Amino acid sequence: MSLVNLYPSWVEAKNIDFELDAYNFNFGVETDANLLKISNQIYLYFLLIYLFLPGLYRSYF
């Protein structure tokens, strides 16, 4: 009888736990995507400076 009484609260607790896990997972994916965007921008600016500027310098002098 005690197991039957505990069952709904146990299911509810597991559902809350699952929702929190899903929220944390989504938040982690979003922050990873933002970091990837930032690192891609840094990499593109790095390429722009180190590939474009020497060519510009050579064309002037």
C-alpha positions in Angstrom: 0.0 0.0 0.0 2.8 2.4 0.8 4.3 1.9 -2.7 1.0 2.7 -4.3 0.8 6.0 -2.3 4.4 7.0 -3.2 4.0 6.2 -6.9 2.4 9.5 -8.0 4.9 11.7 -6.1 7.8 9.7 -7.4 6.6 10.1 -11.0 6.1 13.8 -10.4 9.6 14.2 -9.0 11.1 12.3 -12.0 9.2 14.5 -14.4 10.6 17.7 -12.7 14.1 16.2 -12.8 13.7 15.4 -16.5 12.5 18.9 -17.3 15.5 20.4 -15.5 17.9 18.1 -17.3 16.3 19.2 -20.6 16.6 22.9 -19.7 20.2 22.5 -18.7 21.0 20.7 -22.0 19.3 23.3 -24.1 21.1 26.1 -22.2 24.4 24.3 -22.8 23.8 23.9 -26.5 22.9 27.7 -26.8 26.1 28.8 -25.0 28.2 26.4 -27.1 26.7 27.8 -30.2 27.4 31.4 -29.1 31.0 30.5 -28.3 31.3 28.9 -31.7 30.0 32.0 -33.4 32.5 34.2 -31.4 35.4 31.9 -32.1 34.5 31.8 -35.8 34.4 35.6 -35.9 37.8 35.9 -34.2 39.2 33.3 -36.7 37.8 35.3 -39.7 39.2 38.6 -38.4 42.5 36.8 -37.9 42.5 35.6 -41.5 41.4 39.1 -42.7 44.3 40.8 -40.9 47.0 38.3 -41.7 46.1 37.5 -45.3 44.6 40.8 -46.6 46.9 43.4 -45.0 50.2 42.0 -46.3 48.8 42.0 -49.8 47.6 45.6 -49.3 51.0 46.5 -48.0 52.8 44.9 -51.0 50.5 46.6 -53.5 51.4 50.1 -52.1 55.2 49.8 -51.6 
